[in-house]
Amino acid sequence: MIETILLFIVSLFVVILVHEFGHFIASKRIGVAVEEFGIGFPPRLFGRMWKGTLYSINALPIGAFVKSKGENDRTVEGSLAAQGPWRRLFVYAAGPMANILLAFVLLSVFFALPRAAIVSDGVLVYQVQEDSAAHVAGLERGDVIVTANDRAVRTWNDLQAAMAVSPGDSIEIEVLRDTTRFPVTVIPEYSESLGRNIIGITLARNIVTSVEPGSPAAVEIAEGDSLLGVDGATVINQADLTERLSRVDLESTVVVTMLSDEGAYTVELTGSQVQSGSLGIDLQWAPNTRIERLPTSPGTAVLTSATYIVSMPALIVASLPLMQEDPSLAFVGPIGAGQLTVEAVRTFGPTNLIFIAGLISIGIALFNLIPIPPLDGGGILVALVEAVRRGRPLSERALRFAYAGGTALLITLVILITTSDLLRLIEGRGFGL
């Protein structure tokens, strides 16, 4: 846990450093006189002057800063305030854009890492829709699709990839039924609602082939159903199921989740009923189901990262009901982000620190784009207003009022979010990962 917190602090430092570096590069690009680019905050440990700028290392490792000549004084030649509105907009936008670029790199690395996946030597057909392409081809419940177009089908995605053919084209699949293998030709049909080709089947990892009379399962579980999980955890093979059931205490209740043609349902059993590690059912499993770490191609990782970032605004809109229901889970500061990082690493593994760092970078970018002075978004808004006014600057009085009001609002927001983060820790609440 200590290591995770330290790595989170380093990640936050790097994200802020990249943000300020974006402002620094943009300022230099348009000719703003940058007096100092500091890593960390004073007191200064040491520094070096190069090309008119002091590059310094400071004692407090809480980010970085860019100190420009004259700061916001329009009368000072070479200051940012003396630049035209479009040049200032470029500088203000450079920080958030640098964070988005960093997020893109981090997420691409994360999505490129090998990740655990459930694979098997074929996928198991649970249900065949009436009059579908699969039904016409003769597929039945319990069939195992072993190959598609001469390529092994190890995951559900493999089969979906094989079905991505032009309208009217067929795919050749090899089917295992009991102990017999035989080829089948299927012509996929395009689904407007799903936006992809389908053949009309539902897949599962197992099917109940028989139920022992008088067994714990006999009351509610029927032949042909599929077992989804135990106590909310997915089970992938018979050994996994037996091991999970045998761990249940005698006095405990275990919840078994099943799937029937009508939908999912649950069965509650006592620990004493399942101590033998058996539910009293026989299951046909997708053959040799196991967990493997599968690599991802760089191209797929980059595309996934870009898609994730582009879809972020839509994800935020979709999460608005959650924000209204529990704002403490939607708005977090550094303390809350640290807690979220610890929970994510504990639940999903250390590689998720890269993913969280990418999210933090996106979060800082979006937060700074809020059109409230003194955030970057406020500077962008002022620059846009002045651009619309054909370069005529806003009055000093209006700017002072906007910056004072914005600063007060931000201080209030920081206090509220920090208080919420502290209360969550004190009360022992988490993010439910």
C-alpha positions in Angstrom: 0.0 0.0 0.0 2.8 2.4 0.9 4.5 1.7 -2.5 1.2 2.4 -4.3 0.7 5.7 -2.5 4.3 6.7 -3.4 3.8 5.7 -7.0 0.5 7.7 -7.1 2.4 10.8 -5.8 5.0 10.4 -8.4 2.3 10.0 -11.1 0.5 13.1 -9.9 3.8 15.0 -9.9 4.6 13.9 -13.5 1.1 14.8 -14.7 1.4 18.3 -13.3 4.9 18.7 -14.6 3.8 17.8 -18.1 0.9 20.3 -17.8 3.3 23.1 -17.0 5.8 22.0 -19.6 3.0 22.4 -22.2 2.5 26.0 -21.1 6.3 26.5 -21.1 6.9 25.2 -24.7 3.9 27.2 -26.0 5.2 30.4 -24.3 8.6 30.0 -25.8 7.1 29.2 -29.2 5.3 32.5 -29.4 8.0 34.6 -27.9 6.8 35.1 -24.3 9.8 36.0 -22.0 9.9 33.1 -19.6 12.0 34.0 -16.6 11.9 30.6 -14.8 10.7 27.1 -15.4 10.7 25.4 -12.0 10.3 21.7 -11.1 8.8 21.6 -7.7 8.1 24.7 -5.6 10.5 27.0 -3.7 12.6 27.1 -1.7 15.0 26.7 -4.6 17.7 24.0 -4.3 19.7 24.9 -7.4 19.1 26.3 -10.9 20.9 27.0 -14.2 20.3 29.9 -16.6 20.0 29.0 -20.3 18.9 31.2 -23.1 17.3 33.7 -20.8 15.4 31.3 -18.7 16.3 30.0 -15.2 15.7 26.2 -15.0 15.4 25.4 -11.3 14.9 22.4 -9.0 13.0 23.2 -5.9 12.5 21.6 -2.5 8.7 21.0 -2.5 7.9 18.2 -5.1 4.3 19.2 -5.8 4.4 19.9 -9.5 6.1 22.7 -11.5 5.6 26.3 -12.5 6.3 28.7 -15.3 7.1 32.3 -14.3 6.8 34.7 -17.2 8.1 38.2 -17.4 5.5 40.7 -16.2 3.0 37.9 -15.6 -0.4 39.6 -16.5 0.9 43.1 -17.0 0.0 44.2 -20.5 2.4 47.1 -20.4 5.4 44.8 -20.0 7.0 43.9 -23.4 7.3 40.2 -23.8 4.7 39.3 -21.2 1.9 36.9 -21.9 -0.7 39.6 -21.4 0.9 41.7 -24.1 0.3 39.0 -26.7 -2.7 39.0 -29.0 -5.8 36.9 -28.0 -5.1 34.0 -30.4 -1.5 33.6 -29.1 -2.7 33.7 -25.5 -5.3 31.1 -26.3 -2.6 28.9 -27.7 -0.6 29.2 -24.5 -3.5 28.6 -22.2 -4.7 25.5 -24.2 -1.2 24.0 -24.4 -1.3 22.7 -20.8 -4.5 20.7 -21.1 -3.5 19.5 -24.5 -0.2 18.3 -23.1 -2.1 16.3 -20.5 -4.4 14.8 -23.1 -1.3 13.7 -25.1 0.2 12.2 -21.9 -3.0 10.4 -21.2 -3.0 9.0 -24.8 0.5 7.7 -24.3 -0.3 6.2 -20.9 -3.5 4.5 -22.0 -1.9 3.2 -25.1 0.8 1.5 -23.0 -1.8 0.2 -20.6 -4.0 -1.3 -23.4 -0.9 -2.8 -25.0 0.0 -4.8 -21.9 -0.8 -8.5 -21.9 -4.0 -9.0 -19.9 -5.8 -12.0 -18.4 -8.5 -13.5 -20.6 -10.7 -16.5 -20.4 -9.9 -18.8 -23.3 -10.9 -22.4 -24.3 -10.5 -24.8 -27.1 -13.7 -23.7 -28.7 -16.8 -21.8 -27.7 -20.0 -23.5 -26.4 -23.3 -22.8 -28.0 -26.0 -22.2 -25.3 -28.9 -21.2 -27.4 -29.8 -21.2 -31.1 -32.5 -18.7 -32.2 -35.3 -20.1 -34.3 -34.9 -19.5 -38.1 -31.5 -17.8 -37.6 -28.5 -18.5 -39.8 -27.1 -20.9 -37.2 -30.5 -22.7 -37.0 -30.6 -23.1 -40.8 -27.1 -24.4 -40.8 -28.0 -27.1 -38.3 -26.3 -25.8 -35.1 -27.7 -27.1 -31.8 -27.5 -26.3 -28.1 -24.3 -27.9 -26.7 -22.3 -27.7 -29.9 -18.7 -26.4 -29.6 -17.4 -24.2 -32.4 -13.8 -25.1 -32.7 -12.6 -23.2 -35.7 -13.9 -20.4 -38.0 -12.4 -20.0 -41.5 -9.6 -22.4 -40.5 -8.6 -20.3 -37.5 -8.9 -21.5 -33.9 -11.8 -20.0 -31.9 -10.4 -19.5 -28.4 -12.6 -16.6 -27.2 -15.9 -15.2 -28.1 -14.2 -12.3 -29.8 -12.4 -14.7 -32.1 -15.8 -15.9 -33.4 -17.1 -12.3 -33.8 -14.0 -11.4 -35.8 -14.6 -14.3 -38.1 -18.1 -13.1 -38.7 -17.0 -9.7 -39.9 -17.5 -10.5 -43.6 -19.3 -8.8 -46.4 -23.1 -9.2 -46.8 -23.9 -12.5 -48.3 -20.5 -14.1 -47.7 -20.3 -17.3 -45.7 -17.9 -18.5 -43.1 -16.8 -22.1 -42.6 -16.9 -23.3 -39.0 -15.9 -26.7 -37.5 -18.2 -28.0 -34.9 -17.6 -30.5 -32.1 -20.8 -32.4 -31.1 -20.3 -35.1 -28.5 -17.1 -36.7 -29.9 -17.7 -36.0 -33.6 -16.2 -33.1 -35.6 -17.8 -31.8 -38.8 -17.8 -28.7 -40.9 -20.7 -26.3 -41.2 -21.2 -23.4 -43.6 -23.0 -20.3 -42.1 -24.0 -17.1 -43.8 -24.0 -14.3 -41.1 -26.8 -11.7 -41.1 -26.3 -8.0 -40.3 -28.1 -6.7 -37.2 -29.1 -3.0 -37.5 -29.7 -2.8 -33.7 -26.3 -4.3 -32.8 -24.4 -2.8 -35.7 -22.6 -6.0 -36.6 -23.0 -9.4 -38.2 -24.7 -12.2 -36.2 -25.6 -15.9 -36.8 -28.3 -16.1 -34.1 -26.6 -18.0 -31.2 -26.0 -17.3 -27.5 -22.7 -18.6 -26.0 -22.0 -19.8 -22.5 -19.2 -21.6 -20.6 -21.3 -24.5 -19.5 -24.6 -26.2 -19.8 -26.4 -28.3 -17.2 -26.7 -31.8 -18.7 -28.4 -33.5 -15.8 -29.7 -32.8 -12.3 -29.4 -35.4 -9.5 -32.8 -36.0 -7.9 -32.9 -34.9 -4.3 -29.7 -32.8 -4.6 -29.5 -29.2 -3.5 -29.9 -28.0 -7.0 -32.9 -30.1 -7.9 -35.5 -27.7 -6.5 -34.7 -24.8 -8.8 -32.1 -25.7 -11.4 -33.2 -27.4 -14.6 -31.4 -29.3 -17.4 -30.3 -26.9 -20.2 -29.6 -24.0 -17.8 -26.1 -22.5 -17.6 -24.1 -21.7 -14.4 -22.8 -18.1 -14.4 -21.1 -17.7 -11.0 -20.9 -18.3 -7.3 -21.3 -15.4 -4.8 -20.9 -12.8 -7.6 -17.6 -14.4 -8.9 -17.5 -16.0 -12.3 -16.6 -19.7 -12.5 -14.7 -20.8 -15.6 -14.4 -24.6 -15.2 -15.4 -27.6 -13.0 -12.3 -27.3 -10.8 -13.0 -23.6 -10.2 -16.6 -24.4 -9.2 -15.7 -27.2 -6.9 -13.0 -25.1 -5.2 -15.3 -22.2 -4.6 -18.1 -24.3 -3.2 -15.7 -26.2 -0.8 -14.6 -22.9 0.7 -18.1 -22.0 1.9 -18.5 -22.2 5.7 -21.1 -24.6 7.1 -23.2 -21.7 8.5 -22.9 -19.4 5.5 -25.3 -19.0 2.6 -23.9 -19.2 -1.0 -25.7 -17.6 -3.9 -25.4 -19.4 -7.2 -26.3 -17.4 -10.3 -27.8 -19.3 -13.2 -29.0 -18.5 -16.7 -32.2 -20.0 -18.3 -34.0 -19.2 -21.6 -36.1 -16.7 -19.6 -33.0 -14.9 -18.1 -30.7 -14.9 -15.1 -31.8 -16.2 -11.7 -30.2 -17.0 -8.4 -30.3 -20.0 -6.1 -29.5 -19.6 -2.4 -27.9 -22.7 -0.7 -26.5 -23.2 2.8 -22.8 -24.1 3.3 -23.8 -27.6 4.6 -25.5 -28.3 1.3 -22.5 -27.6 -0.8 -19.6 -28.7 1.5 -18.9 -31.7 -0.7 -18.1 -29.2 -3.5 -21.0 -30.4 -5.6 -24.4 -29.0 -6.4 -25.7 -32.3 -7.7 -25.6 -31.3 -11.3 -23.5 -32.5 -14.3 -22.1 -29.8 -16.5 -20.8 -29.7 -20.0 -18.0 -27.1 -20.1 -16.4 -25.4 -23.0 -13.4 -27.6 -23.5 -10.2 -26.8 -21.6 -11.4 -23.4 -20.3 -8.6 -21.5 -18.6 -7.1 -18.1 -18.0 -4.3 -16.9 -20.2 -2.5 -13.6 -20.6 -3.1 -12.4 -24.2 -1.0 -9.7 -25.9 -2.6 -6.8 -27.7 -1.2 -5.4 -30.9 0.2 -1.8 -30.7 -2.2 -0.6 -33.4 -5.2 -2.0 -31.4 -3.9 -0.4 -28.2 -3.4 3.0 -29.9 -6.9 2.9 -31.4 -8.5 1.8 -28.1 -6.7 4.6 -26.3 -7.8 7.2 -28.8 -11.4 5.9 -28.8 -11.5 6.0 -25.0 -10.3 9.6 -24.9 -12.7 10.8 -27.6 -15.6 9.1 -25.9 -14.7 10.7 -22.5 -17.3 13.5 -22.8 -20.0 11.0 -23.5 -18.9 8.9 -20.5 -19.1 12.0 -18.3 -22.6 12.8 -19.6 -23.7 9.2 -19.0 -22.4 9.4 -15.4 -24.4 12.5 -14.5 -27.1 10.4 -12.7 -24.3 8.9 -10.5 -22.9 12.4 -9.8 -26.4 13.5 -8.7 -26.9 10.4 -6.6 -23.5 10.5 -4.8 -21.3 13.5 -5.7 -18.6 12.3 -3.3 -17.9 9.4 -5.8 -17.9 11.6 -8.9 -15.8 14.6 -7.7 -12.5 13.8 -6.0 -9.4 15.7 -5.2 -5.8 14.4 -4.7 -6.9 12.5 -1.5 -9.8 10.8 -3.2 -7.7 10.1 -6.3 -5.0 8.4 -4.1 -7.7 6.3 -2.4 -9.1 5.3 -5.8 -5.6 4.3 -7.0 -5.0 2.1 -3.9 -8.4 0.4 -4.4 -7.8 -0.1 -8.2 -4.3 -1.6 -7.7 -5.5 -3.8 -4.9 -8.4 -5.1 -7.0 -7.1 -5.2 -10.5 -3.3 -5.3 -10.1 -0.4 -2.9 -10.2 -0.6 -2.3 -14.0 -3.8 -0.4 -13.3 -1.7 2.4 -11.9 -0.9 3.3 -15.5 -4.6 3.5 -16.3 -5.3 5.6 -13.2 -2.5 8.0 -14.1 -4.0 8.4 -17.6 -7.4 9.2 -16.1 -5.8 11.7 -13.7 -4.1 13.4 -16.7 -7.4 13.6 -18.5 -9.1 14.8 -15.3 -6.6 17.6 -14.9 -7.0 18.6 -18.5 -10.8 18.8 -18.3 -10.7 20.6 -15.0 -8.4 23.2 -16.3 -10.6 23.7 -19.3 -13.5 24.9 -17.1 -14.1 28.5 -18.3 -13.5 30.1 -14.9 -10.5 32.4 -14.2 -7.8 31.7 -13.0 -8.0 28.3 -14.7 -6.7 27.8 -18.3 -10.3 27.7 -19.5 -10.9 31.2 -18.0 -7.9 32.5 -19.9 -9.2 30.8 -23.1 -12.6 32.4 -22.5 -11.1 35.9 -22.0 -9.0 35.4 -25.1 -12.0 34.4 -27.2 -14.0 37.3 -26.0 -11.2 39.7 -26.9 -10.9 38.0 -30.3 -14.6 38.5 -31.0 -14.0 42.2 -30.0 -11.3 42.3 -32.7 -8.4 42.5 -30.2 -10.0 45.2 -27.9 -9.0 44.1 -24.4 -11.5 43.8 -21.5 -11.2 46.4 -18.8 -8.8 45.8 -15.9 -11.8 46.2 -13.5 -13.7 43.4 -15.3 -10.7 41.1 -15.3 -10.1 41.7 -11.6 -13.7 41.0 -10.8 -13.7 37.8 -12.9 -10.4 36.5 -11.4 -11.5 37.4 -7.8 -14.9 35.6 -8.2 -13.3 32.6 -10.0 -10.6 32.3 -7.3 -13.2 32.4 -4.5 -15.3 29.7 -6.3 -12.3 27.5 -6.8 -11.2 27.8 -3.2 -14.8 26.9 -2.1 -14.8 23.9 -4.5 -11.4 22.7 -3.2 -12.6 22.9 0.4 -15.8 21.0 -0.3 -14.0 18.2 -2.3 -11.2 17.8 0.2 -13.8 17.6 3.0 -15.7 15.0 1.1 -12.5 13.0 0.5 -11.5 13.1 4.2 -15.1 12.1 5.3 -15.0 9.1 3.0 -11.7 7.9 4.5 -12.9 8.5 8.1 -16.2 6.7 7.5 -14.3 3.8 5.8 -16.2 4.1 2.5 -14.6 3.2 -0.8 -15.4 3.4 -4.5 -16.9 -0.1 -4.7 -14.2 -1.5 -7.1 
